[in-house]
Amino acid sequence: MASNLFRFALCGVLFCQLALAATAYAQAIPGVTPEAGTGEKPVEPPAVDPKLMVKQGNPQVAVRTFLEAMQDGDYDTALACMDFSERMGIPRQSKLDLAYELYQLLSTLWGIDSSLVPAQTEADQFEVAVFGEGDGRVPLDQQEDAAKMTLTKGPQGLWSFSAKTVAAISELAKKYTPDIEAEEKRDAVEGDGAPKPKPTFALWLESQVPPFYREEHFVLPTYQWICLLTLIIAGYLVDVIVQWILRFIRGVRFAKTADDEELRKAFEKAWTPIGLTAMALTWYFGLWLFRLPDLFRAIIIYGVQLFGIVAGTWFIFRIIDLVIVHLTQAAAKRGKKYDDLLLPAVSKTLKTFTVCIGILVFAESFSLPIVGLLGSLGIGGIAIALAAKETLSNVFGSLTVMVDRPFEIGDWIITEGVEGTVEAMGMRSTKIRTFDNSLVTLPNSLLITAKVDNMGRRTFRRIKTMVSVQYDTTPEQIDAFCEGIRELIRRQPYTRKDYYQVYLNQFAASSLDILVNLYLDCNDWSIELRERHRLFVDIVRLAKRLGVQFAFPTQTIHLYQEEPQGFAGADELPEEAGRRAAAEIAGPLPMPNERRGLVDFPGPHQYEDIDSRRRKK
């Protein structure tokens, strides 16, 4: 409903624009053109093409060239034989209408013989001699108008129908329309064999309109107001048809897919700008299908162009959003996180580029000095760059991140004293969600030189800890405890099975410290914490099962001195006794080929009474 109200409001605005255009046209001063003199010194004309001198070198060949070009359909040559210097900026369609009406005046209303036009004259302006029916005399009431058919010599020495003649064509054609139509009907009955140029669609349409509807009412003829109203309705109908086609496509494409909800919404958002763009195109091309005064048409065309540029830019924005949503879904299926970082930046870049193109099209449509504008931007670019130094640094920082890819959306990173998960990245800053759930905005310029520790890129998550046991723990208990921890590591589903260390590592002040170093094969912090908890609880259960007591800082106070006890081997020297005891513990000397190799990481040991029960469960 809101969309329809918007369209009705748009049509109302167009009606208001038509009224303003009519008022401006009615108040316009005749003979004044949009272009005014600049007061600059005249520039010497360039050299004339010899081929043009053959076609327009004198009045006689200029008239012959115009008539033959119109008969042959060579409209570019015919237009070159007309001086539009006082009607600069009119569209080609209007020029073709004027050329056809001039041909009608010279060939249908009056007659002209190019051979009777002198080939040489010293004057810069020459009146074309035309003749009428019967005795060849032009009627008295037409002689003043016939005298307006003049040729003029341009600065390059080329002859053409003067600007005065071009300015009078429309009024003369309107004045003598009944006579011209009567002559055309008579020629059609008599079967005149002379080739006739085809009129433009606008002139043909005007010729089919009854005389009553050609009368002016509020500046414009009645039929032109009817055409404008019809064109507005046609634009609205085109919008409705485009909307219906898009709804039909939506129904076929998304009828059975529930996973494309985001894509469907993006598709629906593109409906309105697509329909408005189609409406603007309909109005723009429709305005050339019937005749309008130049000033009136220019005002309407400028309004439609502005509307079309805005609607087209909006339409391209929605298409970009639609493509980005589709690529995002495709990246999600592939599991590529980097696309989450790249696609938003691509979307913003494409939209910025679209706005630049829209500005250039706007400048071109309204005849703004684009070259001067670009030149001024080039000169002012240095000042802008100095003023926006930090902004440009952030932009280049974002480009560096995209190329170097130190992190992706969702990675856990530590940089510049900030630790958290990358949530979003723009052209100016990167947003990091900390573990306190606060949002930190980090300028991208810092990422060019900053050290980024990407915790999310870890292939394995390391667990390194010391398990401290009491000093009264026996060696057998230590060996059993260490091997038990190794078996826990081998049986844990998330642990790395080919690299782990569990050994008595040091004699601490109040404990025997066992090093436990292993890696978890996971890429999520929550999983890491869960498996760490599981392993540590299993180690506590294992210690209780083996009778191993965990140590804590203690101090022993001796109240009396016990009698010193002797040691075995008192008959030997102390050094010799120590060496013998060590040799008995370590065993015989190994041979060179009996030296242990690399550490072996065996798989978990199978126990029928344990593993079989698990299989039964």
C-alpha positions in Angstrom: 0.0 0.0 0.0 2.8 2.4 0.9 4.5 1.6 -2.4 1.4 2.5 -4.4 1.0 5.7 -2.4 4.6 6.6 -3.3 4.0 6.0 -7.0 0.8 8.1 -6.9 2.7 10.9 -5.2 5.4 10.6 -7.8 2.8 11.0 -10.6 1.5 14.1 -8.7 5.0 15.5 -8.6 5.4 15.0 -12.3 2.1 16.8 -12.9 3.4 19.7 -10.9 6.6 19.6 -12.9 4.5 19.8 -16.1 2.7 22.8 -14.8 6.0 24.5 -13.9 7.4 23.7 -17.3 4.4 25.1 -19.0 4.6 28.3 -16.9 8.3 28.7 -17.6 7.7 28.1 -21.3 4.9 30.6 -21.4 7.0 33.2 -19.7 10.1 32.5 -21.8 11.3 35.4 -23.9 11.1 34.4 -27.6 14.4 34.2 -29.5 16.5 33.8 -26.3 18.5 30.7 -26.2 20.1 29.0 -23.1 23.5 29.7 -24.5 24.8 33.3 -24.1 27.9 34.9 -25.4 31.0 34.5 -23.3 32.7 37.6 -24.5 35.7 35.6 -25.6 37.7 36.5 -28.7 36.7 34.8 -31.9 38.8 31.8 -32.8 40.0 31.3 -36.3 38.0 28.6 -38.1 39.8 25.4 -39.0 40.5 24.4 -42.5 37.4 23.3 -44.5 37.1 19.8 -45.8 37.1 19.9 -49.7 34.2 17.4 -49.7 32.1 20.0 -47.8 33.0 22.7 -50.3 31.6 20.5 -53.0 28.3 20.1 -51.1 27.9 23.6 -49.6 30.5 25.8 -51.4 27.8 28.1 -53.0 24.1 28.7 -52.6 23.1 26.6 -55.6 24.8 23.3 -54.4 23.7 23.9 -50.8 20.0 23.9 -51.9 20.5 20.9 -54.2 22.4 19.0 -51.5 19.6 19.6 -48.9 16.8 18.5 -51.3 18.6 15.4 -52.5 19.8 14.4 -49.0 16.2 14.6 -47.7 14.9 12.5 -50.7 17.7 9.9 -50.2 17.3 9.7 -46.4 20.7 11.1 -45.7 19.6 13.2 -42.8 23.1 14.0 -41.5 23.9 15.8 -44.7 20.6 17.5 -44.7 21.1 18.8 -41.2 24.5 20.1 -42.1 22.8 22.4 -44.6 20.8 24.1 -41.8 22.2 26.7 -39.4 21.2 25.8 -35.8 23.5 28.3 -34.2 20.6 30.1 -32.5 19.0 26.9 -31.3 22.0 25.2 -29.7 21.3 22.2 -27.5 18.1 21.0 -29.2 18.0 17.2 -29.6 18.5 15.5 -32.9 14.9 14.4 -33.0 13.8 18.1 -33.0 16.3 18.9 -35.8 14.9 16.1 -37.9 11.4 17.5 -37.4 12.6 20.9 -38.6 14.4 19.5 -41.6 11.3 17.6 -42.7 9.0 20.6 -42.2 11.5 22.8 -44.2 11.4 20.2 -47.0 7.6 20.3 -46.9 7.5 24.1 -47.2 10.0 24.1 -50.1 8.6 21.1 -52.0 4.9 20.9 -51.1 3.6 24.4 -50.2 6.0 26.2 -52.6 8.4 25.1 -55.3 12.1 25.6 -55.6 14.4 24.9 -58.5 18.0 24.7 -57.4 19.2 25.5 -61.0 17.7 29.0 -60.6 19.7 29.7 -57.5 22.8 31.5 -58.5 26.1 29.7 -58.0 28.1 32.9 -57.3 27.2 35.9 -55.2 29.2 38.5 -53.3 26.6 38.8 -50.5 26.9 36.7 -47.3 23.1 36.2 -47.2 20.8 35.3 -50.1 17.1 34.9 -50.4 15.9 31.7 -52.0 13.5 32.3 -54.9 10.4 30.0 -54.5 7.4 29.8 -56.8 3.8 28.9 -56.3 1.2 27.0 -58.2 -0.4 28.1 -61.5 1.6 31.0 -62.9 4.4 30.4 -60.5 3.7 33.4 -58.4 3.6 33.1 -54.6 0.3 34.4 -53.2 0.4 37.9 -51.7 -0.4 36.6 -48.2 2.5 34.2 -48.4 5.2 36.4 -49.9 6.3 37.8 -46.5 6.7 34.2 -45.2 8.4 33.0 -48.4 10.9 35.8 -48.0 12.1 34.1 -44.7 13.6 31.3 -46.8 17.2 32.6 -46.9 20.7 31.1 -47.2 23.6 32.4 -45.3 27.4 32.0 -45.6 29.2 30.6 -42.6 32.6 31.6 -41.3 34.2 28.7 -43.2 32.6 29.7 -46.5 29.9 27.0 -46.3 26.3 27.9 -47.3 23.3 26.8 -45.4 19.7 27.8 -44.6 20.0 30.7 -42.2 19.3 30.7 -38.5 16.4 33.1 -39.2 14.9 30.4 -41.5 15.4 27.7 -38.9 13.7 29.8 -36.2 10.7 30.4 -38.5 10.1 26.8 -39.7 7.9 25.7 -36.8 5.5 28.7 -37.0 5.3 28.5 -40.8 4.6 24.8 -40.8 1.9 25.2 -38.2 0.4 28.1 -40.1 0.2 26.3 -43.4 -0.5 22.8 -42.2 -4.0 22.6 -43.9 -2.5 23.7 -47.2 0.4 21.2 -46.9 -1.9 18.4 -46.0 -4.2 19.2 -49.0 -1.2 19.3 -51.4 0.0 15.9 -50.0 -3.5 14.3 -50.5 -3.6 15.7 -54.1 -0.1 14.4 -54.9 -1.1 11.0 -53.5 -4.2 10.9 -55.8 -2.3 12.1 -58.9 0.5 9.7 -58.2 3.5 12.1 -58.1 6.6 10.0 -58.8 9.0 12.2 -57.0 10.6 10.5 -53.9 9.4 11.8 -50.6 11.3 11.6 -47.3 9.5 9.7 -44.5 8.3 11.9 -41.7 9.4 11.2 -38.1 7.0 9.4 -35.8 6.3 12.6 -34.0 5.3 14.4 -37.2 3.3 11.4 -38.4 1.4 11.2 -35.1 0.7 14.9 -35.3 -0.6 14.6 -38.9 -3.1 11.9 -37.7 -4.5 14.1 -35.0 -7.8 16.0 -35.8 -7.4 19.8 -36.2 -9.5 20.4 -33.1 -6.9 18.7 -30.9 -4.1 20.8 -32.4 -5.4 24.0 -30.9 -3.4 25.3 -28.0 -4.9 25.3 -24.5 -2.6 26.5 -21.7 0.6 26.8 -23.8 0.4 23.3 -25.4 -1.9 21.8 -28.0 -4.6 19.5 -26.6 -3.2 16.4 -28.1 0.2 17.0 -26.4 -1.5 17.2 -23.0 -3.3 13.9 -23.8 0.1 12.3 -24.8 1.7 13.5 -21.6 -1.1 12.0 -19.5 -1.0 8.8 -21.5 2.8 8.6 -21.0 2.4 9.1 -17.2 -0.1 6.3 -17.1 2.1 4.1 -19.3 5.0 4.6 -17.0 2.9 3.6 -14.0 1.6 0.5 -15.9 5.2 -0.5 -16.8 6.1 -0.3 -13.1 3.1 -2.5 -12.1 4.0 -5.0 -14.8 7.6 -5.2 -13.7 6.5 -5.7 -10.1 4.2 -8.5 -11.2 6.9 -10.2 -13.2 9.3 -10.0 -10.2 6.6 -11.5 -7.9 6.1 -14.3 -10.4 9.8 -15.0 -10.5 9.9 -14.9 -6.7 7.1 -17.4 -6.5 8.9 -19.8 -8.9 12.4 -19.4 -7.4 11.6 -19.4 -3.7 8.4 -21.5 -3.6 10.0 -24.6 -2.2 13.2 -23.3 -0.6 13.0 -22.3 3.0 16.8 -21.8 3.4 16.8 -18.7 1.1 14.9 -16.3 3.3 17.7 -13.7 3.4 18.1 -14.0 -0.4 14.3 -13.7 -0.9 14.2 -10.5 1.2 17.1 -9.0 -0.7 15.2 -9.9 -4.0 12.0 -8.2 -2.7 13.9 -5.1 -1.7 15.1 -4.7 -5.4 11.5 -4.6 -6.7 10.7 -1.0 -6.0 13.9 0.5 -7.6 13.7 -1.8 -10.6 10.1 -0.7 -11.2 10.9 3.0 -10.8 13.9 2.6 -13.2 11.6 1.0 -15.8 9.1 3.9 -15.2 11.9 6.5 -15.7 13.1 4.8 -19.0 9.5 4.6 -20.3 9.0 8.4 -19.6 12.4 9.3 -21.1 12.0 7.5 -24.4 8.3 8.3 -24.6 8.9 12.0 -24.5 10.5 11.7 -28.0 7.5 10.0 -29.5 5.5 13.3 -29.9 6.4 16.9 -30.4 6.9 19.3 -27.6 8.4 22.8 -27.5 12.2 22.7 -26.9 12.2 24.6 -23.6 9.2 22.6 -22.3 10.8 19.3 -23.3 14.1 20.3 -21.8 12.6 21.0 -18.4 10.7 17.7 -18.4 13.7 15.7 -19.7 15.9 17.1 -17.0 13.4 16.2 -14.3 13.0 12.6 -15.7 16.8 12.3 -16.0 17.3 13.2 -12.4 14.6 10.8 -11.3 16.1 8.1 -13.5 19.6 8.6 -12.2 18.4 8.4 -8.6 16.2 5.3 -9.3 19.0 3.7 -11.4 21.6 4.2 -8.6 19.1 2.8 -6.1 18.5 -0.2 -8.4 22.2 -0.9 -8.7 22.5 -0.7 -4.9 19.9 -3.4 -4.5 21.4 -5.6 -7.2 24.8 -5.3 -5.4 23.1 -6.3 -2.1 21.4 -9.2 -3.9 24.7 -10.5 -5.4 26.5 -10.1 -2.0 23.9 -12.1 -0.2 24.1 -14.8 -2.8 27.9 -14.9 -2.5 27.7 -14.9 1.2 25.5 -17.9 1.2 27.7 -19.7 -1.2 30.8 -18.9 1.0 28.9 -20.2 4.0 28.3 -23.5 2.2 32.0 -23.7 1.4 33.0 -22.8 4.9 35.2 -19.9 3.8 35.4 -17.3 6.6 37.6 -14.9 4.5 34.6 -14.1 2.3 32.9 -12.7 5.4 35.7 -10.1 5.5 36.0 -9.5 1.8 32.4 -9.3 0.7 31.3 -6.3 2.8 34.3 -4.3 1.6 33.5 -5.3 -2.0 29.9 -4.2 -1.5 31.0 -0.8 -0.1 33.5 -0.3 -2.9 30.9 -1.1 -5.6 28.4 1.2 -4.1 30.9 4.0 -3.9 31.8 3.4 -7.5 28.1 3.5 -8.4 27.7 6.8 -6.7 30.7 8.2 -8.7 29.2 7.0 -11.9 25.8 8.5 -11.0 27.5 11.8 -10.4 29.3 11.7 -13.7 26.1 10.8 -15.5 24.2 13.6 -13.8 26.9 16.1 -14.8 26.8 14.8 -18.4 23.0 15.0 -18.5 22.9 18.6 -17.2 25.9 19.7 -19.4 28.0 20.5 -16.3 31.8 21.1 -17.0 33.1 17.6 -16.1 36.6 18.3 -17.4 36.9 21.4 -15.2 35.4 19.6 -12.3 37.9 16.7 -12.6 40.7 19.2 -13.0 39.7 21.0 -9.8 39.5 17.7 -8.0 43.0 16.9 -9.2 44.4 20.1 -7.9 42.4 19.9 -4.6 43.3 16.2 -4.2 46.5 17.1 -2.5 44.8 19.3 0.1 42.1 16.6 0.6 44.8 13.9 1.0 46.6 16.0 3.6 43.4 16.7 5.5 42.3 13.1 5.4 45.6 11.5 6.1 44.3 9.3 8.9 41.3 8.3 6.8 43.4 7.3 3.9 45.7 5.4 6.2 42.7 3.4 7.5 41.7 2.7 3.9 45.1 1.4 3.0 45.1 -0.6 6.2 41.9 -2.3 5.2 43.4 -3.1 1.8 46.5 -4.5 3.5 44.4 -6.8 5.7 42.5 -8.0 2.7 45.6 -8.8 0.8 47.7 -10.2 3.7 44.8 -11.9 5.4 46.2 -12.0 9.0 42.7 -12.8 10.3 39.2 -13.6 9.3 35.7 -12.8 10.6 35.2 -14.9 13.8 39.0 -15.4 14.6 40.2 -14.9 18.1 43.1 -12.4 17.9 45.3 -10.4 20.3 46.7 -7.1 19.0 47.5 -3.7 20.4 46.4 -4.8 23.9 43.0 -5.9 22.6 41.9 -9.6 22.8 38.7 -10.8 21.4 36.8 -12.1 18.3 36.8 -10.2 15.0 33.2 -9.3 14.4 33.3 -6.9 11.4 35.7 -5.0 9.3 35.0 -1.8 7.3 37.1 0.6 5.2 38.0 2.6 8.3 38.1 0.3 11.3 37.8 -3.3 12.5 35.4 -4.2 15.3 36.5 -6.7 17.9 34.2 -8.3 20.4 36.1 -8.9 23.7 35.4 -11.7 26.1 33.8 -9.1 28.4 31.3 -8.7 25.6 32.4 -5.1 24.9 33.0 -3.9 21.4 36.4 -2.4 20.6 36.9 -0.3 17.4 40.4 -0.6 16.2 41.6 1.8 13.3 42.8 -0.2 10.3 45.9 2.0 10.1 47.3 0.3 13.2 47.1 -3.1 11.5 49.7 -2.1 9.0 52.5 -2.3 11.6 50.9 -4.0 14.5 51.7 -7.5 15.7 48.6 -9.7 15.4 48.5 -12.9 17.3 45.8 -15.0 15.7 44.7 -17.5 18.2 42.0 -18.7 15.9 44.5 -20.0 13.4 46.0 -22.5 15.8 45.9 -26.0 14.4 46.1 -27.5 17.9 45.4 -26.1 21.3 48.3 -26.6 23.8 47.9 -27.8 27.4 51.0 -27.5 29.5 50.8 -27.9 33.3 52.8 -29.3 36.2 51.2 -32.0 38.3 52.8 -31.9 41.8 52.9 -34.9 44.0 54.2 -35.4 47.5 57.8 -36.4 48.2 56.7 -39.7 49.9 55.4 -41.0 46.6 57.2 -44.1 45.6 59.0 -44.5 42.3 56.6 -47.3 41.3 53.7 -45.0 42.0 55.3 -42.2 39.9 55.8 -44.6 36.9 52.3 -45.9 37.2 50.9 -42.4 37.5 52.8 -41.1 34.5 51.8 -44.1 32.3 48.3 -43.7 33.4 48.2 -40.1 32.3 49.6 -41.2 29.0 46.8 -43.7 28.6 44.3 -41.0 29.4 45.7 -38.9 26.6 45.7 -41.8 24.2 42.0 -42.4 25.0 40.7 -38.8 24.9 38.9 -38.2 21.6 40.3 -34.6 21.0 43.9 -35.1 22.0 46.8 -35.3 19.5 48.0 -38.9 19.6 51.4 -38.5 17.9 53.0 -35.9 20.2 52.7 -35.6 24.0 55.0 -35.6 27.0 54.3 -36.9 30.6 57.5 -37.2 32.7 58.8 -36.4 36.2 60.3 -33.0 35.4 61.8 -31.4 38.5 62.3 -31.5 42.2 60.5 -28.5 43.6 60.7 -27.1 47.1 57.8 -29.1 48.4 56.8 -31.4 45.6 57.8 -33.7 42.8 56.6 -32.0 39.6 55.4 -34.1 36.7 55.3 -32.3 33.3 52.1 -32.9 31.3 52.4 -31.4 27.8 49.8 -32.3 25.1 47.7 -30.7 22.3 44.0 -30.7 21.6 42.8 -31.1 18.0 40.0 -28.5 18.0 39.4 -24.9 16.8 36.9 -23.7 19.3 37.7 -22.2 22.7 34.6 -23.7 24.4 35.6 -27.2 23.2 39.1 -26.6 24.5 37.8 -25.7 27.9 35.5 -28.7 28.0 38.2 -31.2 27.1 40.7 -29.7 29.4 38.2 -30.0 32.2 37.6 -33.6 31.3 41.2 -34.6 31.2 42.1 -32.9 34.5 39.2 -34.6 36.3 40.3 -37.9 34.9 43.8 -37.2 36.2 42.4 -36.6 39.7 40.4 -39.8 39.5 43.6 -41.7 38.4 45.6 -40.2 41.4 43.0 -41.4 43.8 42.9 -44.9 42.2 46.7 -45.2 42.5 47.0 -43.7 46.0 49.0 -40.7 44.8 48.7 -37.6 46.9 48.9 -34.1 45.4 51.5 -31.9 47.1 51.0 -28.4 48.5 53.6 -26.1 50.1 54.6 -27.6 53.5 57.4 -27.2 56.1 58.7 -29.9 58.4 59.9 -28.9 61.9 62.3 -31.4 63.6 62.0 -31.3 67.4 65.0 -33.6 68.1 68.0 -35.0 66.3 67.8 -38.7 65.5 70.7 -41.0 65.5 72.4 -41.0 62.1 71.9 -44.3 60.3 74.7 -45.9 58.4 74.4 -46.9 54.8 75.1 -50.2 53.0 78.6 -50.6 51.8 80.3 -48.9 54.7 83.4 -50.9 54.1 83.9 -49.1 50.8 84.8 -45.6 50.0 81.8 -43.2 49.9 82.4 -42.4 46.2 82.6 -46.1 45.3 79.5 -46.9 47.3 77.5 -44.2 45.4 78.7 -45.4 42.0 77.9 -49.0 42.8 74.4 -48.1 44.0 73.8 -46.1 40.8 75.0 -48.9 38.6 72.7 -51.4 40.3 69.7 -49.1 39.7 70.6 -48.2 36.1 71.6 -51.8 35.1 74.4 -53.0 32.8 76.1 -50.7 30.3 74.1 -50.7 27.0 75.8 -51.6 23.7 76.0 -48.8 21.1 73.3 -50.5 19.0 71.0 -50.8 22.1 70.6 -47.0 22.5 67.0 -45.9 22.6 65.8 -44.1 19.5 63.0 -41.5 19.2 60.2 -41.4 21.6 57.4 -43.8 20.6 53.8 -42.8 20.8 51.8 -46.1 21.0 48.1 -46.3 20.7 45.8 -47.0 23.6 46.1 -50.4 25.2 43.1 -52.7 24.8 41.5 -54.2 27.9 38.8 -56.8 27.3 37.0 -56.2 30.6 36.8 -52.4 29.9 36.5 -52.0 26.2 34.1 -54.9 25.8 31.7 -53.4 28.3 31.8 -50.1 26.4 31.0 -51.9 23.2 28.0 -53.6 24.8 26.7 -50.3 26.0 
